[in-house]
Structure formats: structure tokens, C-alpha cells
Amino acid sequence: MTAPTLTTEFLKLRRSKVTWLSLLAYATGPSVGALFMWIVRDPERAGQLGLLGTKADLAGLDATWESYFLLLTQISGLGGMILLAVIAAYVFGREYAEGTAKNMLALPVPRYRFALAKLAVVFVWFAGLSIFAIVETVVLGLTLGLSGLSAGTVWGGASDVLIAAGVAFLLVPTVAWVATLGRGYLPPLGFAIFTLVLGNVLGATGWGKWFPWSIVPLFAGVAGPRVETLAPASLVVVVLTFLAGVGATFAQMRYADNQQ
């Protein structure tokens, strides 16, 4: 990957509205979580404001740092997979949607470098969003005065969020491949929705740990009881999925004809 190729990909985001919209969307997660924490801590006042129908609506949640980070992990796990798919579809599909793929692929640069640069952009983009969400969570948690504050709790919660984000990123190359194969935005988004639904369904079965798109929901606790640690077999599955997606994307960009 050459510096000019990578720099060019980052410069494309400078005036993109999607960059700021993604930040706004991801920042909503910690804010919603903070609202839930406040409701759990003061249900009577929340009920007076019409924010809580019955006290059982948020049963199982406590106004603690551990619960807040668990909630953020769930939001980041499921929401992160959706947002990553949107980001990957945008980064890889915009060249075809905007008619610039023919110019990009005609440059005297190995095509795999474009794929590497775009994957790097997605990684840095989503890593920045994840770190921002963690910082926002800490600030909101301190503002609310949640109980159970300790360095270990914050570090453990932040680590869970970053692990969920990292595993979700390993599924990005498959979305990138579908974007280059389908030459646009819609095919990868449709693929992402299908795999997300299927992943949540299989997550409730014994096959979940073998299906890449079930592993993040299982770790986040969205598809049933939360799996505290990822099994080695699950890590192997997502790593192999990542490598297969990268290889398929490289091959699609290298050998497929551009029919614009």
C-alpha cells in the first residue's frame, strides 16, 4: 500500500456527509444507554415524565458502571455490525455508484492497493467511532454518578466494546467483496441485513459459535445469554472469514472487468 493511495482515500472523506452522520449515529448509543441508566435510577420521576410505562420495562438493569458498559457492548455489537456494513458499502461502492471506478482501476497502480487502502480507511474510521463512544460513555457515566466506579470496571467494559468492534471489523471484507461484485451500495447492504438476521437466528442455536455473523451478537449478549469470552474456534472462524473476504475482494478488483 503506497502513501498516496491511502492519503487519497482519507481525503475523500473530508467533505463527505456520511462521515459526520456516522459519528452522530454512533454517538446515539451511549446517550440512549445513559437515558436507560437514569430511568433505572429514578423510575418514579421517569414515570412522571412518561418515559417508563411500568417498572418492569427495564428489569435486569442496574444503575451501575458494569450495567452501563454491558448495555454499550450490546448496542455496539449489533449497531456496530450495521454501521460497519454501511461504511464498507459506502467506501467500496461509491466508486461504482458515482462512476469513478473506471478512472480508479485504470491508474498504473496495483488494484489490490486500492482495496487495502479502503480497508484501512474503514478500520481507522470505525476505531475512531468506537473510541469516541467509550469516551462519551465515561463522561456520561461520571455525570450521572453511577455506582461501582473503578479502573478495572472501566477498563473491562472498554475492552469488551473494543473486542466486539474488532471482531465485527473482521467481517467487513465480505461486505467489501459484495460491494465490488454488485458494483454499488444496495447489494452489500442487502447482504449485511440478511447475514445480520441469520446470525441472530443461529445465535440462539448451538451453531452460533460456528457462524461468523452470530459470534458478535453472542459476545455482546444480543442473541441470548452473553458469552463472556470468545472460544478459540470462534476466533478461527472469523479470522478465516476475514482472509477469505480479503482474497475475494482482491480477486474481484484484479480480474473482474469494469463495465461502466
N, C-alpha and C positions, 0 to 999 in steps of 0.2 A: 504494500500500500504506500503510495507516494504522498508527500505532504500536500501538494497542490490539489490532488483528488479529494483528500479528506477536508481540506480547508474549503474547497468549493461546496461540498455537501453541507458543511456547517453554515456557510454564508447564505445558502438557500433558505435557511430557517429564520434569517434575520428579520425579514418583513412578512413572515408567514403568520397569519392569524391563528392557525392551528396550534402553534407553539404556546401562545398565551391562553387559548381555550383549554388546552390540555392541563395547564397549570391550574386554571380555575376549577376544572372538573375534579382534579385530584385533591385540591385543597378542600373540597367539599366534604371528603371523607372524615378527616379529623374534626371538622366543625360539627358534622352530624353526630359523631361519637361523643363530642363534648356536650351536645344537647341531651343525648341519652343519659349521660352521667349526671347532668344537672337534674333531669326528671327523676332519676332513681334516688338522688339525694334529697330532693324536696318534692315528693309526689303530690302533696296537698296543694302547694302553690301552682304546680304544673297542671293539676286538675282544674283549678280555678280559671286558668288561662285557656283551658280546652286542649291542652297538649297531651293529656293522658285520659283515655276513656275509662280504664279500670287499672287498679294497681297491679293486676296480673299481666298486663301487656308487656312489661319488661322483666318478667320473672326470670331469676337466674343471674341478673346483673347486679353488681355492687359498685358503689361509687369509689372505686379504688384504682390505683395505677395499673395493677395487674389486669383488671377487667377492661380498662380503657385500651391498653395495648392489645389485649386479646381481640377486642372489637375492631381495632385498627388493622390487625393482621387479617381478620375476616374480610374487611372492606377492601384492603389492599390486595388480598389474594384473588378474589373474584373480580373486583373492579380493575385491578392491575392487569389481569389477563385480557379484559375487554379493551382497556386503554392501550395496552401494548399492541393489540391487533390493529387498532385504529391508526396508531403511529406507524407501524410497519406498513400497513396498506397505503398510507399517505406517502411515506418516504420512497417506497418501491413502485407504487402505482402511479404517482403523479407524472412521471416521465412519459408514460403511455397516454394518460388522460389529457395531458397538456401538449402532446405531440412533439416532445423534445427527445424522445428515446432514440429516434433516428440520428439525431445530432450527437448524442452522448456515445452511442455504440459505434459511430463512425470515427471517433477520435483515435489517434495512434497510441492507445493505452490498453493494456490487457484488461479484458472485461471483468475479470474476477476482482480487480482492484475497485471497481465501482461498487460491487456487491459488498466487499469488505468495508469500504468507507461508509456505505449506507447502514450496515450492521453496527458499526462503531457509533454512528450518529444516534441510532435507536437506543443503544446501550447508555451512552452519556446522557441523552435526553431523559430516559426513564430513571436512571440513577439519580439525576438531579431532582426529579419529581419525588422520588422516594425519600431522599434526604430532607427535602423541604417539608414533606408530610410528617416526618419524625420530629423535626424542629417545631413545627406547628403544634403537634401533639403535646410536646413538653411544655410549650408556652401556655397552651390552653389548660393543661392539667395543673400547672402551677397557679394559674389564675383562678381555677375552680377550687384549689386547695384540697385535692383528692388525698385520701389516706393511703398509707403504705408506701410512701416515697422512700426509695433507697437507690443507690447506684446500681446494685445488682438487678433490681426490678426494671429500671430504665434501660440498662444495657441488654438484659434478656429480651425485653419487649422490642427494642430497636433491632436486635439481631434476628428475631423472628420475622419482622417486617422485611428486612433486607434479604433473608433467605427465601421468603416467599416471592419477592421481586426477582431474585436471581434465578430461581427455578422457572418462573414464568417467562423470563427472557430466553431461556434455553429453547422455548417453543416458538420463538419469533421466526427463525429461518424457514419453518414450514409455511408460515403466513407469507413470508417474502417470496418463496417459490411459487405459491399460488398467485401472488400479485403479478409476477413476471410471466407466469403461464397464461393467466387470464387477461393480461395487459390492461390493468385498470384497478379501480377501487373496489367494485362490488364483489368480484369473485373471492378475494381474501376476507372480506367482511362476512360474506355468507359462510365461508369455510370456518371462520372463527366462531360464529354463532352456533353452527352445527356441532363443532367439537366441544364447545362450552356446555351445551345442553347434554350431549352424550357423556361428557366427563362427569357431570353432576349425577347423571343416572347410574353410571357404572361405579361411581364413588360409593354408592350405597350397597354395593355387592362386594364379594371377595376378589373381584377382578380389578378393583380400583387401583391397587398399587402397581399394576402392570400396564395401565393405560395412561399415557403421558398427561392427558388433559384432565385426569382425575387426581393427579398427585398434588397439585397446588391446592385445589379445594379441600382435599383430605388434610393437608398440613394446616390449612387456615381454619379448619373446622366448619366449613360451609356445607360439605356433603356428608354430614354425620358427625359422630364424635371425633374430636380433633386428634390427629396423630402427632404426638409431641416431637418425635424425631423421624426423619426420613430414613426408610430402610435402604441398605446398600443396593438391593435390587431395583428400587425405585430410582435411585440416583443413576444407576447404569442405564435404565430405560430413557430417562430424559436426556442424558449425555449422548446416547446413540441417536435419539430423535434430533438433537441439535446438529450432530455431524451429518446425518442423512439430509437434513434440511439445507445445510450449507452446501453440501455436494450437489444437491438437486438445483439449488439456485445458481451456483457457478455454472453447471452444465447448461441450464436453460439460457443464461445470458451469453454463454460462449458459443453454443451450437445452434440455438433457435434463430430462425430468420425473423427480421423485424419487418412486419407488413403494414407499415404506416403509409 
